[in-house]
Amino acid sequence: MRTKRYIAWVALFALALGLMACNKDSDSKKDDGKYTVEISASEGVMLESIIATYDGAASNMSTKTKADGFSRTYDVKDTSSAGVVFSVSVSAFGKEDNSSTMTVKITKGGKELKKSTAQGRILVVVMGV
């Protein structure tokens, strides 16, 4: 009888320790903050759309704006136990000679998280962090 009670207490203690460790990990995974999408492009490239996905929702922006120098910041709150998943899809049209380029960067707090470049007439970059 005593052995069973001892085993139950040890199991309960181990479970409590495990739960405390999990809570500590999930607190350290918080990725709240401002994610910025920065676009640089060759002359004549025009943005068509930007779709950013985070917090289980999408933010869609259709625009006919010059791509070079464009940036947009998204204020993201971490609402999941897995941390923030932030993704962006940027589409644009370049010149007819297929020599256009567009580079998209995702930054957070001034630190570059990811960068991708497209080249051609129809420019599409899809990436996530």
C-alpha positions in Angstrom: 0.0 0.0 0.0 2.8 2.4 0.9 4.6 1.7 -2.3 1.6 2.6 -4.4 1.1 5.8 -2.5 4.8 6.6 -3.0 4.6 5.9 -6.7 1.5 8.1 -7.0 3.3 11.0 -5.2 6.4 10.7 -7.5 4.2 10.6 -10.6 2.2 13.6 -9.5 5.5 15.5 -8.7 6.9 14.6 -12.1 3.7 15.7 -13.9 3.8 19.1 -12.0 7.4 19.6 -13.0 6.6 18.8 -16.6 3.7 21.3 -16.7 5.9 24.0 -15.2 8.6 23.4 -17.8 6.0 23.5 -20.6 4.7 26.9 -19.4 8.2 28.3 -19.2 8.9 27.2 -22.8 5.7 28.6 -24.2 6.3 32.0 -22.5 9.7 32.2 -24.1 8.3 31.5 -27.6 6.2 34.7 -27.7 6.8 36.4 -31.0 4.6 39.5 -30.5 5.8 42.5 -32.4 5.9 44.4 -35.6 6.8 42.5 -38.7 7.7 44.7 -41.6 7.6 43.8 -45.3 10.1 45.8 -47.3 10.2 45.8 -51.1 12.9 46.9 -53.4 12.5 46.6 -57.2 13.9 47.7 -60.5 12.5 50.8 -62.2 9.0 50.4 -63.6 7.8 47.5 -61.3 4.3 48.1 -60.1 2.8 46.2 -57.1 -0.4 44.3 -57.8 -1.2 42.8 -54.3 0.2 42.0 -50.9 -1.4 39.3 -48.8 -0.1 38.9 -45.3 -1.3 36.0 -43.1 -0.9 35.9 -39.3 -3.1 35.3 -36.2 -5.2 32.9 -38.3 -6.4 35.7 -40.6 -5.3 37.4 -43.9 -4.7 41.0 -44.6 -5.1 41.7 -48.3 -4.0 44.9 -50.0 -4.6 45.5 -53.7 -2.6 48.4 -55.0 -1.2 49.9 -58.2 1.8 51.5 -56.5 5.5 51.6 -57.4 7.2 48.7 -55.8 10.6 50.2 -55.1 10.9 51.5 -51.6 7.4 50.3 -50.5 7.1 48.9 -46.9 4.2 47.9 -44.7 4.3 47.0 -41.0 1.9 44.5 -39.3 1.4 44.5 -35.6 1.2 40.8 -34.7 0.1 39.3 -31.4 1.1 35.7 -30.5 -2.2 33.9 -29.9 -1.1 30.3 -30.4 1.0 27.9 -28.3 3.2 27.3 -31.3 4.3 30.9 -31.7 3.6 33.3 -34.6 3.5 32.1 -38.1 3.8 35.2 -40.4 3.7 34.8 -44.2 3.4 37.1 -47.1 2.6 36.9 -50.8 3.6 39.8 -53.0 2.8 40.0 -56.7 3.9 42.7 -59.2 4.3 43.4 -62.9 7.6 44.4 -64.4 8.7 45.7 -67.8 8.0 43.7 -71.0 11.6 42.8 -71.6 11.7 40.3 -68.6 14.6 42.2 -67.0 12.6 43.4 -63.9 13.6 42.2 -60.4 11.8 42.5 -57.1 13.2 41.7 -53.6 11.0 41.2 -50.6 12.3 41.2 -47.0 10.6 40.4 -43.8 12.1 42.1 -40.8 11.3 42.3 -37.1 12.9 44.9 -34.9 15.3 45.9 -37.7 16.6 42.3 -38.0 16.1 40.6 -41.4 14.3 37.3 -40.9 13.9 36.3 -44.5 14.6 37.6 -48.0 13.6 36.4 -51.5 14.0 37.8 -55.1 11.9 37.3 -58.2 12.9 38.2 -61.8 10.9 38.5 -65.0 7.7 40.2 -66.3 5.4 38.7 -63.7 7.0 38.9 -60.2 5.7 36.8 -57.3 7.3 36.2 -53.9 5.8 33.9 -51.3 7.5 33.3 -48.0 7.0 32.9 -44.3 8.7 32.9 -41.0 
